[in-house]
Amino acid sequence: MALAQSGVCAEANLHGLHLFFNVLEGQDEALRAALANAGRLQDELNDRFSESMLSSFVALGAQYWPHIYPEFIPSGLKSFPHIADAEHTIHTQPFDLLYVVRSDREDVNHIFAQSILHMLSGMVELVAHVRAFRFLDGRDFNGFIYGGDTPRGRAKREVALINNPNGADHLGSYIHVHRVKFDLLHWQALPLGEQEQLMGRTRLDNDLLTECDEVNHAKLTEIKGENGLPLLLNQSMPFGDVFEQGSLYISCSAKGDAFETVLKSRLGQGHEYDPLLDYSTSDMGSAYFAPSIEFLKVMAEMPE
């Protein structure tokens, strides 16, 4: 029976650790074998620290996937869209491997990360890592709830996981990541009423505004599919210190083109774009696919 990786649809945690790797030359086959242990590693640590609400997922980069799993390439998998125009730039920085670890204990995340590094020793190079945390009651540093239309319960699985029981992509998810840094000095200079108009929601209660600017963040990002559910499951978390603050935006979807649809909506045309873009800069954009636990096990048993 196929099982989705626990971190794709996990509930919000207090702490997150996000590891970005590149695979060393000639290590593809060894990595295939090692990734078969991802589910076992999660289970072992979850048994040790059951109170921590531990979850995780590993995802393979869009540009690296054909090198490690050429037998099957997800139909909607493609590189992170490169956006550069006169107004806004979203930089891309592809990685071969993404490992996301989240729990309510930062020490457990650290132990998990050390176990990952041991499991992948000699196969990968750790290029970047981002520690993130829950801020207040699930807010970004701009004061507003992030992912205001995030689905709940079973709807999460419908949005984030592919339902294709006879396919290799069953219970997999298309993952997009980009790091955003906020210009809080200019944002906080705005009156609350103007902030709410730009966001399209109230700051305190996260309610949609019935009377607001026609072009606002909520309208351009909270796009629904034919089933009435959001196109993306938002698994973002704030990160930062006293010098800089931002969010690591992570979206999970059953559809490979969902993220690009939302991104194009945000960028809009001319002056009709997501106003939040004027108060943030984005870098390190990358695209991945997180397969099921069963997929990782089966592919490890097949010689490359």
RODO-430831 format. One record per residue (C-alpha): x, y, z; residue number from 1; chain. Coordinates in nm, 2 decimals. Each point is the difference from the previous one (the first is absolute). Layout:
RODO-430831
> X, Y, Z, NUM, A;
...
//
This chain:
RODO-430831
> 0.00, 0.00, 0.00, 1, A;
> 0.14, 0.34, -0.11, 2, A;
> 0.06, 0.26, 0.28, 3, A;
> 0.05, 0.37, -0.06, 4, A;
> 0.29, 0.15, 0.18, 5, A;
> -0.12, 0.14, 0.33, 6, A;
> 0.13, 0.36, -0.04, 7, A;
> -0.19, 0.08, -0.32, 8, A;
> -0.34, 0.04, 0.17, 9, A;
> 0.12, 0.04, 0.36, 10, A;
> -0.17, 0.24, 0.24, 11, A;
> 0.20, 0.31, 0.10, 12, A;
> 0.29, -0.04, 0.23, 13, A;
> 0.20, 0.23, 0.22, 14, A;
> 0.34, -0.06, -0.17, 15, A;
> 0.12, -0.09, -0.35, 16, A;
> 0.33, -0.09, -0.14, 17, A;
> 0.05, 0.01, -0.38, 18, A;
> 0.31, -0.16, -0.15, 19, A;
> 0.10, 0.06, -0.37, 20, A;
> 0.25, -0.24, -0.15, 21, A;
> 0.18, -0.06, -0.33, 22, A;
> 0.10, -0.36, -0.08, 23, A;
> 0.36, -0.09, -0.06, 24, A;
> 0.11, -0.13, -0.33, 25, A;
> -0.05, -0.38, -0.04, 26, A;
> -0.22, -0.04, 0.31, 27, A;
> -0.34, -0.03, -0.17, 28, A;
> -0.03, -0.38, 0.05, 29, A;
> 0.12, 0.02, 0.36, 30, A;
> -0.25, 0.28, 0.07, 31, A;
> -0.29, -0.21, -0.14, 32, A;
> 0.09, -0.27, 0.25, 33, A;
> 0.03, 0.24, 0.29, 34, A;
> -0.33, 0.18, -0.06, 35, A;
> -0.18, -0.33, 0.05, 36, A;
> 0.07, 0.05, 0.37, 37, A;
> -0.17, 0.34, 0.02, 38, A;
> -0.32, -0.15, 0.14, 39, A;
> 0.18, -0.22, 0.25, 40, A;
> 0.20, 0.29, 0.12, 41, A;
> -0.31, 0.21, 0.06, 42, A;
> -0.17, -0.29, 0.18, 43, A;
> 0.29, -0.07, 0.23, 44, A;
> 0.03, 0.36, 0.11, 45, A;
> -0.37, 0.04, 0.03, 46, A;
> -0.01, -0.29, 0.24, 47, A;
> 0.28, 0.15, 0.21, 48, A;
> -0.16, 0.35, 0.01, 49, A;
> -0.37, -0.07, -0.04, 50, A;
> -0.10, 0.32, 0.18, 51, A;
> 0.19, 0.22, -0.25, 52, A;
> -0.25, -0.05, -0.29, 53, A;
> 0.29, -0.07, -0.23, 54, A;
> -0.06, 0.00, -0.38, 55, A;
> 0.23, 0.00, -0.30, 56, A;
> 0.03, -0.04, -0.37, 57, A;
> 0.27, -0.03, -0.26, 58, A;
> -0.04, 0.14, -0.35, 59, A;
> 0.21, -0.03, -0.31, 60, A;
> 0.08, 0.31, -0.21, 61, A;
> -0.16, 0.04, -0.34, 62, A;
> 0.33, 0.02, -0.18, 63, A;
> 0.16, -0.28, 0.19, 64, A;
> -0.30, -0.25, -0.01, 65, A;
> 0.09, -0.15, -0.35, 66, A;
> 0.34, -0.09, 0.13, 67, A;
> -0.11, -0.21, 0.29, 68, A;
> -0.34, -0.13, -0.12, 69, A;
> 0.01, 0.00, -0.38, 70, A;
> -0.25, -0.29, -0.01, 71, A;
> -0.28, 0.23, 0.11, 72, A;
> -0.02, 0.38, -0.02, 73, A;
> -0.31, 0.17, 0.14, 74, A;
> -0.20, 0.14, -0.29, 75, A;
> -0.03, 0.35, 0.16, 76, A;
> 0.35, 0.04, 0.13, 77, A;
> 0.19, 0.29, -0.14, 78, A;
> 0.25, 0.26, 0.12, 79, A;
> -0.09, 0.29, 0.22, 80, A;
> -0.13, 0.28, -0.22, 81, A;
> 0.26, 0.28, -0.05, 82, A;
> -0.16, 0.34, 0.04, 83, A;
> 0.19, 0.32, -0.08, 84, A;
> -0.17, 0.32, -0.11, 85, A;
> 0.03, 0.37, 0.07, 86, A;
> -0.21, -0.02, 0.31, 87, A;
> 0.08, -0.33, 0.17, 88, A;
> 0.26, -0.28, -0.01, 89, A;
> -0.03, -0.34, 0.14, 90, A;
> 0.34, -0.17, 0.00, 91, A;
> 0.03, -0.37, -0.06, 92, A;
> 0.26, -0.22, 0.17, 93, A;
> -0.06, -0.37, -0.07, 94, A;
> 0.10, -0.27, 0.24, 95, A;
> 0.02, -0.37, -0.05, 96, A;
> -0.16, -0.10, 0.33, 97, A;
> -0.23, 0.16, 0.26, 98, A;
> -0.05, -0.14, 0.35, 99, A;
> -0.27, 0.16, 0.22, 100, A;
> -0.01, -0.09, 0.37, 101, A;
> -0.26, 0.15, 0.23, 102, A;
> -0.11, -0.05, 0.36, 103, A;
> -0.08, 0.18, 0.32, 104, A;
> 0.35, -0.05, 0.13, 105, A;
> 0.30, 0.16, -0.15, 106, A;
> 0.24, -0.25, 0.16, 107, A;
> -0.19, -0.28, -0.17, 108, A;
> 0.03, 0.17, -0.34, 109, A;
> 0.38, 0.03, 0.07, 110, A;
> 0.02, -0.37, 0.08, 111, A;
> -0.19, -0.09, -0.31, 112, A;
> 0.22, 0.22, -0.22, 113, A;
> 0.31, -0.17, 0.14, 114, A;
> -0.15, -0.34, -0.08, 115, A;
> -0.07, 0.12, -0.36, 116, A;
> 0.36, 0.12, -0.04, 117, A;
> 0.12, -0.34, 0.12, 118, A;
> -0.24, -0.19, -0.23, 119, A;
> 0.11, 0.21, -0.30, 120, A;
> 0.37, 0.02, 0.09, 121, A;
> 0.23, 0.00, -0.30, 122, A;
> -0.28, 0.04, -0.24, 123, A;
> -0.11, 0.36, 0.03, 124, A;
> 0.13, 0.35, 0.08, 125, A;
> -0.21, 0.21, 0.24, 126, A;
> -0.02, 0.34, -0.19, 127, A;
> -0.26, 0.19, 0.21, 128, A;
> -0.22, -0.04, 0.30, 129, A;
> -0.29, 0.22, 0.14, 130, A;
> -0.12, -0.02, 0.36, 131, A;
> -0.36, 0.12, 0.03, 132, A;
> -0.25, 0.03, 0.28, 133, A;
> -0.36, 0.07, 0.07, 134, A;
> -0.06, 0.37, 0.07, 135, A;
> -0.28, 0.09, 0.23, 136, A;
> -0.32, -0.18, -0.11, 137, A;
> 0.12, -0.09, -0.35, 138, A;
> 0.08, 0.34, -0.13, 139, A;
> 0.26, 0.14, -0.23, 140, A;
> 0.22, 0.28, 0.12, 141, A;
> -0.24, 0.25, -0.17, 142, A;
> -0.25, -0.08, 0.26, 143, A;
> -0.25, -0.20, -0.21, 144, A;
> -0.08, -0.37, 0.00, 145, A;
> 0.18, -0.17, -0.28, 146, A;
> -0.19, -0.24, -0.22, 147, A;
> -0.33, 0.16, 0.09, 148, A;
> -0.19, -0.25, -0.21, 149, A;
> 0.20, -0.31, 0.10, 150, A;
> -0.22, -0.32, -0.02, 151, A;
> -0.06, -0.21, 0.30, 152, A;
> -0.03, -0.37, 0.08, 153, A;
> -0.05, -0.23, -0.30, 154, A;
> -0.02, 0.30, -0.24, 155, A;
> 0.38, 0.03, 0.06, 156, A;
> 0.06, -0.33, -0.17, 157, A;
> -0.23, 0.08, -0.29, 158, A;
> 0.19, 0.32, -0.07, 159, A;
> 0.36, -0.13, 0.06, 160, A;
> 0.01, -0.37, -0.09, 161, A;
> -0.04, -0.16, -0.34, 162, A;
> -0.28, -0.25, -0.01, 163, A;
> 0.11, -0.26, -0.26, 164, A;
> -0.01, -0.34, 0.16, 165, A;
> 0.14, -0.18, -0.31, 166, A;
> 0.28, 0.25, -0.06, 167, A;
> 0.35, 0.04, 0.14, 168, A;
> -0.09, 0.36, 0.10, 169, A;
> -0.28, -0.11, 0.23, 170, A;
> 0.01, 0.20, 0.33, 171, A;
> 0.28, 0.21, -0.13, 172, A;
> 0.00, 0.38, 0.01, 173, A;
> 0.15, 0.29, -0.21, 174, A;
> 0.20, 0.22, 0.23, 175, A;
> 0.11, 0.36, -0.06, 176, A;
> 0.22, 0.20, 0.23, 177, A;
> 0.11, 0.36, 0.00, 178, A;
> 0.15, 0.21, 0.27, 179, A;
> -0.15, 0.34, 0.06, 180, A;
> 0.14, 0.28, 0.20, 181, A;
> -0.22, 0.28, 0.13, 182, A;
> 0.05, 0.38, -0.01, 183, A;
> -0.17, 0.04, 0.34, 184, A;
> 0.12, 0.36, 0.04, 185, A;
> -0.22, 0.12, -0.29, 186, A;
> -0.28, -0.25, 0.07, 187, A;
> -0.04, 0.11, 0.36, 188, A;
> -0.01, 0.36, -0.10, 189, A;
> -0.34, -0.06, -0.17, 190, A;
> -0.32, 0.05, 0.21, 191, A;
> -0.18, -0.32, 0.09, 192, A;
> -0.29, 0.09, -0.22, 193, A;
> 0.23, 0.02, -0.31, 194, A;
> 0.18, -0.32, 0.09, 195, A;
> -0.34, -0.18, 0.01, 196, A;
> -0.10, 0.15, -0.33, 197, A;
> 0.32, -0.13, -0.16, 198, A;
> -0.04, -0.35, 0.16, 199, A;
> -0.37, -0.02, -0.06, 200, A;
> -0.05, -0.15, 0.35, 201, A;
> -0.03, 0.14, 0.35, 202, A;
> 0.31, -0.03, 0.21, 203, A;
> -0.16, -0.10, 0.32, 204, A;
> -0.25, -0.26, -0.11, 205, A;
> 0.12, -0.09, -0.35, 206, A;
> -0.34, 0.07, -0.15, 207, A;
> -0.03, 0.08, -0.36, 208, A;
> -0.09, 0.37, -0.06, 209, A;
> -0.33, 0.06, -0.19, 210, A;
> 0.11, 0.35, -0.10, 211, A;
> 0.36, 0.04, -0.09, 212, A;
> 0.23, 0.08, -0.29, 213, A;
> -0.08, -0.21, -0.30, 214, A;
> 0.37, -0.11, -0.03, 215, A;
> 0.11, -0.15, 0.33, 216, A;
> 0.21, -0.29, 0.13, 217, A;
> -0.29, -0.23, 0.09, 218, A;
> -0.18, 0.04, -0.34, 219, A;
> 0.32, -0.07, -0.20, 220, A;
> 0.12, -0.30, 0.21, 221, A;
> -0.30, -0.18, 0.13, 222, A;
> -0.10, -0.17, -0.33, 223, A;
> -0.24, -0.29, 0.01, 224, A;
> -0.01, -0.31, -0.22, 225, A;
> -0.30, -0.16, -0.15, 226, A;
> -0.06, -0.19, 0.33, 227, A;
> -0.03, 0.33, 0.18, 228, A;
> 0.32, -0.06, 0.19, 229, A;
> 0.33, 0.20, -0.01, 230, A;
> 0.25, -0.09, -0.27, 231, A;
> 0.28, -0.01, 0.26, 232, A;
> 0.05, -0.13, 0.35, 233, A;
> 0.21, 0.27, 0.17, 234, A;
> 0.26, -0.15, 0.24, 235, A;
> 0.20, 0.32, 0.04, 236, A;
> 0.18, 0.11, 0.32, 237, A;
> 0.16, 0.33, 0.11, 238, A;
> 0.37, 0.01, 0.05, 239, A;
> 0.23, 0.27, 0.12, 240, A;
> 0.20, 0.17, 0.27, 241, A;
> 0.06, 0.36, 0.12, 242, A;
> 0.16, 0.09, -0.33, 243, A;
> -0.25, -0.13, -0.25, 244, A;
> -0.34, -0.16, -0.01, 245, A;
> -0.19, -0.19, -0.27, 246, A;
> -0.18, -0.32, -0.09, 247, A;
> 0.10, -0.32, -0.16, 248, A;
> -0.30, -0.05, -0.23, 249, A;
> -0.07, -0.37, -0.06, 250, A;
> -0.29, -0.11, -0.21, 251, A;
> -0.12, -0.35, -0.06, 252, A;
> -0.24, -0.10, -0.28, 253, A;
> -0.14, -0.30, -0.18, 254, A;
> 0.03, 0.20, -0.33, 255, A;
> 0.34, 0.09, -0.15, 256, A;
> -0.12, 0.33, -0.15, 257, A;
> -0.18, 0.13, 0.31, 258, A;
> 0.29, 0.20, 0.14, 259, A;
> 0.07, 0.18, -0.33, 260, A;
> -0.37, 0.08, -0.03, 261, A;
> 0.00, 0.18, 0.34, 262, A;
> 0.34, 0.16, -0.07, 263, A;
> -0.12, 0.15, -0.33, 264, A;
> -0.31, 0.13, 0.17, 265, A;
> 0.21, 0.17, 0.26, 266, A;
> 0.22, 0.17, -0.26, 267, A;
> -0.31, 0.10, -0.20, 268, A;
> 0.03, 0.25, -0.28, 269, A;
> 0.12, 0.36, 0.01, 270, A;
> -0.09, 0.16, 0.33, 271, A;
> -0.25, -0.27, 0.10, 272, A;
> 0.23, -0.23, 0.20, 273, A;
> 0.01, -0.13, 0.36, 274, A;
> 0.08, 0.31, 0.20, 275, A;
> 0.19, -0.21, 0.26, 276, A;
> 0.27, -0.04, -0.26, 277, A;
> 0.10, 0.37, 0.06, 278, A;
> 0.09, -0.09, 0.36, 279, A;
> 0.21, -0.31, -0.06, 280, A;
> 0.28, -0.15, -0.20, 281, A;
> 0.02, -0.36, -0.11, 282, A;
> 0.29, -0.22, -0.06, 283, A;
> 0.10, -0.37, 0.00, 284, A;
> -0.30, -0.13, -0.20, 285, A;
> 0.00, -0.37, -0.07, 286, A;
> -0.24, -0.28, -0.11, 287, A;
> -0.02, -0.36, 0.12, 288, A;
> -0.21, -0.32, 0.01, 289, A;
> -0.06, -0.18, 0.32, 290, A;
> -0.08, -0.37, -0.08, 291, A;
> -0.18, -0.24, 0.22, 292, A;
> 0.19, -0.22, 0.25, 293, A;
> -0.09, -0.30, -0.21, 294, A;
> 0.15, 0.16, -0.31, 295, A;
> 0.33, 0.05, 0.18, 296, A;
> 0.01, -0.36, 0.12, 297, A;
> -0.09, -0.15, -0.34, 298, A;
> 0.25, 0.21, -0.20, 299, A;
> 0.28, -0.09, 0.24, 300, A;
> -0.05, -0.37, -0.09, 301, A;
> 0.02, 0.07, -0.37, 302, A;
> 0.35, 0.05, -0.14, 303, A;
> 0.05, 0.34, -0.17, 304, A;
//
